Amino acid sequence: MFKKVLLAEDFQDTNLGIVDTLKTKLHIQEIREELYCDKALNRLKGAHSNNSPFELLITDLHFKEDHVERKITSGVELIRAARKLQPNLKVIVNSMEDNPVKINPLFKEENIDAYVCKGRHSLEELVKAIQEVYHNRTYYSPQINLNVSNNVFELDQFDLDILKDLANGLTKKEISEKLKSQNISPNSESTIDKKVSRLFDEFGAKNTNHLIAKLIKLGKI
């Protein structure tokens, strides 16, 4: 089991519950807590420079603003900085966020090892996530998988933006022009057409209205 874990969480009561659970159930020898991302990164740097690096980072995604000046304001920024310092660091995100569209990129782009959605059973899930990650397996909370289809889990923000524009009555040509005006790429009409066609196939939709209706029913647009 991991011997040295860093917890980045801005609610102290939550920290206490997590630390107590991990010590009791997993017998982790050293667990450090930080309420701010900057301080968490500094602790990672200190441990790394002393040749006693942390093996696992558990972090929230969102950190509330207060009187303390901060350079790093989110869990994603912390993950990126931590991985730049220590590429092999294991990372578990523990957050209230339950939208698969926002969670999926954390696995694809940030290469996190596990995602635990805060809730009634999150401490139990966190224990299981740590065990899975320790054995080099990924983990994400079961309710994320149960509440949405696998197809929706694969949607990215670019897909959603296009679908929202279609739902608002824009043509593919108008969407292309909008993306170009915002310097967003890819932005060609053919790219948008291919994106929409792929979504038709994945969701079994007959046309744009049918696709949008399905996604509205799922609460995604």
Secondary structure, DSSP 4 states (H G I P E B T S, - for coil): --SEEEEE-S-HHHHHHHHHHHHHHH--SEEEEESSHHHHHHHHHHHHHTT---SEEEE-SB----SS--S--BHHHHHHHHHHH-TT-EEEEEES---HHHHHHHHHTS--SEEEE-STTHHHHHHHHHHHHHTT--EE-HHHHHHS-HHHHT--HHHHHHHHHHHTT--HHHHHHHHHHTT-SS--HHHHHHHHHHHHHHHT-SSHHHHHHHHHHTT--
